[in-house]
């Protein structure tokens, strides 16, 4: 995400920390108003965690119900732009152009970081196949067409790789998982960046498409020789095989909570330096980092149209980045490093109704 302007200019809102409780009268929550329904849509990548958050928050706050449709990051961005949901979710941070097209200032709230695993279907070969970033690029470019290719065999001398054609699987829907995966490929290969690029949707050189993590995983499971990129929690929950990937520092690293956390901590430093939450942590340096990782975001209209719903939303957001983060590790997402939590606190305080901060003193 090089060359991006600072967050305060990007979001066209006050500088971080300017709208804090006490600087203007906070909107009081409505009591006895019945159940407050919040509707959201977007990313599939964090769905296992978000669904737990929404259920737990409802148990603690039965007056608030949160309905979330896991339709992919592209769909979440579009629904926020149309104003048909109260919040969206995207693994891909919005670009300057996308922010302009939203028609209103949008606050991006990073929630957790997650890893993307390379899952494959090779007879008699379980988890642990070694893949270099360069070979992953070559696979997705269509330049490695057989699994017994010498480039793959050289990194896996203990394995008898089959004489099977490679079948590439990728997302067919607008996807933040695709954004993070193609950001990784672009960081590894200038050729990939120039010819294919990175985004929620790209023109894939080869392969078959599947909708959602389940679509890609299904294509891989049904096809001997298949390989695809799938969110780690989904891989673990469904007992799928996954590769060990060489990181920027030359270490073979499996996707894990610890390796994702290491990358997230590096990203936190970038956020603090730039005052911009839109950072890429794909192919990040560090001996223990897993290279295919990214943050995921909630998209919140800065100026809320309904005081009651707006207050319920900011209260949930505050709970999520504090109490909710404790659930992240169980589902293999990396908790936000403390500096990012501080940034999020300032961002939540920027959400207003009729120009007044919705979040009361915490």
NORSULRA-V686380 format. One record per residue. N is the residue number from 0. RES is the residue in one letter. SS is DSSP state (~ for helix, > for strand, _ for the rest). PHI is phi in whole degrees, -180 to 180 (* if undefined). BURIAL is 1 if it has 16 or more other ideal C-beta (glycine too) atoms within 10 Angstrom, else 0. Layout:
N_RES_SS_PHI_BURIAL + N_RES_SS_PHI_BURIAL
//
This chain:
0_X___*_0 + 1_X___-69_0 + 2_X___77_0 + 3_X___-75_0 + 4_X___-68_0 + 5_X___-65_0 + 6_X_~_-55_1 + 7_X_~_-65_1 + 8_X_~_-82_0 + 9_X_~_-63_1 + 10_X___-86_1 + 11_X___54_0 + 12_X___-128_1 + 13_X___-64_0 + 14_X___-60_0 + 15_X___-55_1 + 16_X___90_0 + 17_X___-72_0 + 18_X___-95_1 + 19_X___-107_0 + 20_X___-59_0 + 21_X___109_0 + 22_X___-78_0 + 23_X___-150_0 + 24_X___-60_0 + 25_X___-80_1 + 26_X___-72_1 + 27_X___-78_0 + 28_X___-70_1 + 29_X___-81_0 + 30_X___-110_0 + 31_X___68_0 + 32_X___-94_0 + 33_X___83_0 + 34_X___-77_0 + 35_X_>_-99_1 + 36_X_>_-102_0 + 37_X_>_-112_1 + 38_X_>_-115_0 + 39_X_>_-137_1 + 40_X_>_-158_1 + 41_X_>_147_1 + 42_X___-52_1 + 43_X___-87_1 + 44_X___-51_1 + 45_X___-95_1 + 46_X_~_-57_1 + 47_X_~_-57_1 + 48_X_~_-76_1 + 49_X_~_-62_1 + 50_X_~_-63_0 + 51_X_~_-68_0 + 52_X_~_-56_1 + 53_X_~_-64_1 + 54_X_~_-68_0 + 55_X_~_-65_1 + 56_X_~_-66_1 + 57_X_~_-66_0 + 58_X_~_-63_0 + 59_X_~_-82_0 + 60_X___-134_0 + 61_X___-62_0 + 62_X___-79_0 + 63_X_>_-120_1 + 64_X_>_-120_1 + 65_X_>_-120_1 + 66_X_>_-103_0 + 67_X_>_-129_1 + 68_X_>_-104_0 + 69_X_>_-85_1 + 70_X___-115_1 + 71_X___100_1 + 72_X_~_-62_1 + 73_X_~_-60_1 + 74_X_~_-66_1 + 75_X_~_-64_1 + 76_X_~_-61_1 + 77_X_~_-65_1 + 78_X_~_-67_1 + 79_X_~_-66_1 + 80_X_~_-60_1 + 81_X_~_-78_0 + 82_X___77_0 + 83_X___-93_0 + 84_X___-132_1 + 85_X___-83_1 + 86_X_>_-156_1 + 87_X_>_-121_1 + 88_X_>_-140_1 + 89_X_>_-148_1 + 90_X___-79_1 + 91_X___-93_1 + 92_X___-67_1 + 93_X___-69_1 + 94_X___-76_0 + 95_X_~_-55_0 + 96_X_~_-66_0 + 97_X_~_-63_1 + 98_X_~_-61_1 + 99_X_~_-64_0 + 100_X_~_-77_0 + 101_X___-71_1 + 102_X___83_0 + 103_X___-162_0 + 104_X___-66_1 + 105_X_>_-119_1 + 106_X_>_-97_1 + 107_X_>_-98_1 + 108_X_>_-113_1 + 109_X_>_-64_1 + 110_X_>_-113_1 + 111_X_>_-151_1 + 112_X_>_-116_1 + 113_X_>_-139_1 + 114_X_>_-108_1 + 115_X_>_-115_1 + 116_X_>_-99_1 + 117_X_>_-94_1 + 118_X_>_-100_1 + 119_X_>_-144_1 + 120_X___-129_1 + 121_X_>_-124_1 + 122_X___-56_0 + 123_X___66_0 + 124_X_>_-125_1 + 125_X___-93_0 + 126_X___-61_0 + 127_X___121_0 + 128_X___-54_1 + 129_X_>_-93_1 + 130_X_>_-130_1 + 131_X___-82_1 + 132_X_~_-56_1 + 133_X_~_-65_0 + 134_X_~_-73_1 + 135_X_~_-64_1 + 136_X_~_-60_1 + 137_X_~_-63_1 + 138_X_~_-61_1 + 139_X_~_-78_1 + 140_X_~_-85_1 + 141_X___85_0 + 142_X___-88_0 + 143_X___-110_1 + 144_X___-106_0 + 145_X_>_-127_0 + 146_X___-71_1 + 147_X___-92_0 + 148_X___-56_1 + 149_X_~_-56_0 + 150_X_~_-65_0 + 151_X_~_-74_1 + 152_X_~_-63_0 + 153_X_~_-62_0 + 154_X_~_-89_0 + 155_X___-133_1 + 156_X___-63_0 + 157_X___-86_0 + 158_X___-108_1 + 159_X___-96_0 + 160_X___-73_1 + 161_X___-78_0 + 162_X___-85_0 + 163_X___-122_1 + 164_X_>_-68_0 + 165_X___-80_1 + 166_X_>_-117_1 + 167_X_>_-85_1 + 168_X_>_-117_1 + 169_X_>_-145_1 + 170_X_>_-73_1 + 171_X___-98_1 + 172_X___-99_1 + 173_X___-61_1 + 174_X___-142_1 + 175_X_~_-69_1 + 176_X_~_-62_1 + 177_X_~_-63_1 + 178_X_~_-57_1 + 179_X_~_-68_1 + 180_X_~_-66_1 + 181_X_~_-73_1 + 182_X_~_-64_1 + 183_X_~_-63_1 + 184_X_~_-61_1 + 185_X_~_-69_1 + 186_X_~_-68_1 + 187_X_~_-78_1 + 188_X___-129_1 + 189_X_~_-58_0 + 190_X_~_-65_0 + 191_X_~_-61_1 + 192_X_~_-60_0 + 193_X_~_-78_0 + 194_X_~_-93_0 + 195_X___-119_1 + 196_X___83_0 + 197_X___-131_1 + 198_X___169_1 + 199_X___-71_1 + 200_X___-140_1 + 201_X___-138_1 + 202_X___-87_0 + 203_X___-71_1 + 204_X___-65_0 + 205_X___-146_0 + 206_X___112_1 + 207_X_>_-117_1 + 208_X_>_-100_0 + 209_X_>_-140_1 + 210_X___-88_1 + 211_X_~_73_1 + 212_X_~_-57_1 + 213_X_~_-66_0 + 214_X_~_-69_1 + 215_X_~_-68_1 + 216_X_~_-61_1 + 217_X_~_-63_1 + 218_X_~_-63_1 + 219_X_~_-67_1 + 220_X_~_-63_1 + 221_X___-86_0 + 222_X___-127_1 + 223_X___-56_0 + 224_X___94_1 + 225_X_>_-79_1 + 226_X_>_-149_1 + 227_X_>_-156_1 + 228_X_>_-101_1 + 229_X_>_-140_1 + 230_X_>_-59_1 + 231_X_~_-59_1 + 232_X_~_-59_1 + 233_X_~_-65_1 + 234_X_~_-60_1 + 235_X_~_-67_1 + 236_X_~_-64_0 + 237_X___-107_0 + 238_X___53_0 + 239_X___-89_1 + 240_X___-74_1 + 241_X___-151_1 + 242_X___-90_1 + 243_X_>_-97_1 + 244_X_>_-118_1 + 245_X_>_-75_1 + 246_X___-91_1 + 247_X___-60_1 + 248_X___-84_0 + 249_X___90_0 + 250_X___-99_1 + 251_X_>_-81_0 + 252_X_>_-132_1 + 253_X_>_-86_1 + 254_X___-65_1 + 255_X___-158_1 + 256_X_~_-61_1 + 257_X_~_-63_0 + 258_X_~_-71_1 + 259_X_~_-72_1 + 260_X_~_-61_1 + 261_X_~_-60_1 + 262_X_~_-69_1 + 263_X_~_-63_1 + 264_X_~_-65_1 + 265_X_~_-65_1 + 266_X_~_-65_1 + 267_X_~_-61_1 + 268_X_~_-63_0 + 269_X_~_-63_1 + 270_X_~_-61_1 + 271_X_~_-65_0 + 272_X_~_-65_0 + 273_X_~_-95_0 + 274_X___55_1 + 275_X___-134_1 + 276_X___-78_1 + 277_X___-89_1 + 278_X___-122_1 + 279_X___-99_1 + 280_X___-116_1 + 281_X___-74_1 + 282_X___54_1 + 283_X___-78_1 + 284_X___-72_0 + 285_X___126_1 + 286_X___-63_0 + 287_X___-106_0 + 288_X___-83_1 + 289_X___-87_1 + 290_X___-85_1 + 291_X___-114_1 + 292_X_>_-141_1 + 293_X_>_-169_1 + 294_X_>_-80_1 + 295_X_>_-125_1 + 296_X_>_-132_1 + 297_X_>_-100_1 + 298_X_>_-110_1 + 299_X_>_-122_1 + 300_X_>_-58_1 + 301_X___-63_1 + 302_X_>_-99_1 + 303_X_>_-82_1 + 304_X___-92_0 + 305_X___-132_0 + 306_X_~_-64_1 + 307_X_~_-68_1 + 308_X_~_-67_1 + 309_X_~_-63_1 + 310_X_~_-66_1 + 311_X_~_-63_1 + 312_X_~_-68_1 + 313_X_~_-68_1 + 314_X_~_-63_1 + 315_X_~_-63_1 + 316_X_~_-60_1 + 317_X_~_-63_1 + 318_X_~_-63_1 + 319_X_~_-62_1 + 320_X_~_-79_1 + 321_X_~_-114_0 + 322_X___-67_0 + 323_X_~_-64_1 + 324_X_~_-59_1 + 325_X_~_-65_0 + 326_X_~_-83_1 + 327_X___-61_1 + 328_X_~_-61_0 + 329_X_~_-61_0 + 330_X_~_-107_1 + 331_X___70_1 + 332_X___-101_1 + 333_X_>_-84_1 + 334_X___-63_1 + 335_X___-66_1 + 336_X___-61_1 + 337_X_~_-50_0 + 338_X_~_-62_0 + 339_X_~_-75_1 + 340_X_~_-59_0 + 341_X_~_-63_1 + 342_X_~_-62_1 + 343_X_~_-61_1 + 344_X_~_-58_1 + 345_X_~_-66_1 + 346_X_~_-68_1 + 347_X_~_-63_1 + 348_X___-70_1 + 349_X___-87_1 + 350_X___-79_1 + 351_X_>_-129_1 + 352_X_>_-131_1 + 353_X___52_0 + 354_X___79_0 + 355_X_>_-109_0 + 356_X_>_-59_1 + 357_X___-83_1 + 358_X___-76_1 + 359_X___-84_0 + 360_X___-55_0 + 361_X___-104_0
//
